[in-house]
């Protein structure tokens, strides 16, 4: 079963708007990561946040983590058409050495 | 660095045929992962290796699937015999020694079993 579940499943916004995607997970984690997948391509790592961190920034990306609620959010500010892609959260269980991915959010940014 | 290299990019085969997917991880990465992606089930971890040794193959669907990593620079995922329900995109990913962080993915193999 998937560890992380994203919502919404799909999101359509205008260029320049902000996009927020959420991820919930079930078990304790060491870290949570976000990946992007363009159509027909492999996944690309965006950002990692550790279980003892609450917020992290990278360029136009802002990630938050609430371990008490077992949830994370990814905010993309000032979106661009090139941000159109699927976004996945991935978690590693405290045991083991593998990443489990959520179902993903499909983001469409209209120009 | 060329990144994770997978071949073939596309594979079309008939039910019952053997399929072999190939992966070359990034040099210096000692963990390698095989994932399968479908619309219905999303991204599923099939198996992963550390230092060429299979660590967890609990995601391998059934005995028709097998994976090997004979050396640090090459891995194969084999399906024999293939079935239409195996149709999916298969990804290989690698990461740095002793750190399950920042997976680097290949471009995937689009498998269609007719």
Interface residues (C-beta under 8 A of the other chain):
Chain A: X2 X31 X33 X35 X41 X42 X43 X44 X45 X48 X88 X90 X92 X96 X97 X98 X99 X100 X101 X102 X103 X104
Chain B: X4 X31 X33 X35 X42 X43 X45 X48 X50 X55 X56 X91 X93 X100 X101 X102 X103 X104 X105 X106 X107 X108
